[in-house]
Amino acid sequence: MKKVMKYLLVLVMAFGVFNFVGENNKASAATFNWPSEGTITAGYKDPDYLSQFGRVHYGIDIAKSGTVNISASAAGVVTRSYYSSSYGHTVFIKHNIGGQTYETVYAHLRSASSLDVGDSVSQGQFIGYMGSTGLSTGQHLHFELHKGLWNSSKSNSVDPLDYLGETLGGTPPAGDPANNPSNGSYAYVKVDYVEGYGVNLYNNDGEYAGKANHGVVFSVYGEKPGYYSVGAGKWLPKEYAIYKPFKVHSAYPEGWGVNVYKAPDGAHYMGKLEYRDYDAKEYRDGYFKLDDDTWVRSKSVIVTKPKY
């Protein structure tokens, strides 16, 4: 599955949110948060990465210039803090969530982390700064998520985008806002074409920008007539895409009011959010546009991502 795209991550560091679509088998009562701000430049098992570097990419790369903080995606215990010839300055953190062990990897840090093996860390705790140490072509964070412990074959690796900001079970206390992290997308599209053949992608100028194979799923960051923006300045023709919007629902118990606005600025109050699912139509500046053309703060809702 190809989820390789550059896109701006609008991050709200937050704790777990609850699931409106039934039991989630990933874990219980926790969320993995985005470890840094930046732009995703390579996805999990990204085919472009494989063709360029000749090896499978078992994580995601998040890039941003300047001094960028890296933080723990979830609470846990440091299992490695060392320099690797490939990962550069790196920290591994083990998490135990609902009886399930996970391990996250934070690679290419600017310098050695102050964390030592055995240190306990809280969710959102500072780990180090984004860098370009080890096998790296520019400043970025290489982030891996393993369901189980990391191993050299990386057989326990999972796509972080399936977990970051996702509900891992549990319900917040009554009246407690369940802040919803977002990566800037508001829908998924799946390439629907003849199996074994690729659909042309185009850049912002309408020029050919590569192919996407049948069955590949992209996040959606914008639209224009006939095309979906799927990140990295690439556009997918709508005629070859199966579109599924994210579902947005109040993060508060029924009866608690959530404000909606005419624009994504919080200045044009339009009323209260109904206690139902909405289709997300757009994401901008920390707000989701809903199917009734109102806007709601992302920190006031939870988002259910579709599955194919």
DASULHU-V293718 format. One record per backbone hydrogen bond with DSSP energy under -1.0 kcal/mol. CO is the residue of the C=O (numbers start at 0). NH is the residue of the N-H. E is the energy in kcal/mol with one decimal. If there is no record, write none. Layout:
co = [CO;CO]
nh = [NH;NH]
e = [E;E]
//
This chain:
co = [5;6;9;31;34;37;38;41;42;45;46;47;48;49;56;59;60;61;62;67;69;69;71;72;75;76;77;79;81;83;85;86;87;88;89;90;91;91;92;93;94;96;99;100;101;102;103;104;105;106;115;118;120;121;124;127;128;130;133;140;141;142;143;144;145;145;150;153;155;158;159;159;162;172;185;186;187;188;189;190;193;198;200;201;202;206;209;211;212;215;217;219;221;223;225;226;227;228;230;233;234;235;236;237;239;241;243;245;246;247;248;252;257;259;260;262;262;267;270;273;277;281;283;285;286;287;288;289;293;294;295;296;297;299;301;303]
nh = [231;39;181;164;70;8;62;60;45;49;50;51;52;53;44;142;40;140;38;129;126;127;123;32;120;93;117;91;89;87;134;107;83;108;81;105;78;79;103;76;101;99;96;147;94;145;92;143;90;141;118;77;75;124;71;69;109;139;135;61;106;59;104;157;102;147;153;156;146;161;162;163;165;175;245;219;243;217;241;214;196;211;208;234;205;202;200;198;215;190;188;185;228;226;237;223;235;220;233;229;201;227;239;240;191;189;187;279;303;277;301;255;272;269;294;264;265;261;259;275;247;288;286;297;283;295;280;292;289;260;287;299;300;250;248;246]
e = [-2.6;-1.0;-1.1;-3.5;-2.4;-1.8;-3.2;-2.4;-1.3;-2.1;-2.4;-1.9;-3.0;-2.2;-4.4;-2.9;-2.0;-3.2;-2.9;-2.7;-3.3;-1.2;-2.7;-2.7;-2.9;-3.1;-2.9;-2.6;-2.7;-1.9;-1.8;-2.9;-2.1;-2.6;-1.7;-2.4;-2.1;-1.2;-2.7;-2.3;-2.9;-1.9;-2.9;-1.1;-3.1;-2.4;-2.4;-1.8;-1.7;-1.3;-2.2;-2.8;-2.1;-2.1;-2.3;-2.6;-3.0;-2.5;-1.4;-2.6;-2.5;-2.3;-2.1;-2.6;-2.0;-1.2;-1.6;-1.3;-2.7;-2.0;-1.9;-2.9;-2.1;-2.4;-2.4;-2.5;-2.8;-2.9;-2.4;-2.7;-2.1;-1.9;-3.1;-2.4;-2.1;-2.7;-3.1;-2.8;-1.9;-2.8;-2.3;-1.7;-3.1;-2.7;-2.6;-2.1;-2.6;-2.6;-2.0;-2.4;-1.9;-2.4;-1.4;-1.8;-2.9;-2.0;-2.6;-2.6;-2.7;-2.4;-2.8;-2.0;-3.0;-3.1;-2.6;-2.4;-1.0;-2.4;-2.1;-1.8;-2.9;-2.7;-1.5;-2.8;-2.7;-2.2;-3.4;-2.1;-3.2;-2.8;-2.7;-1.6;-1.3;-2.2;-2.1;-2.4]
//
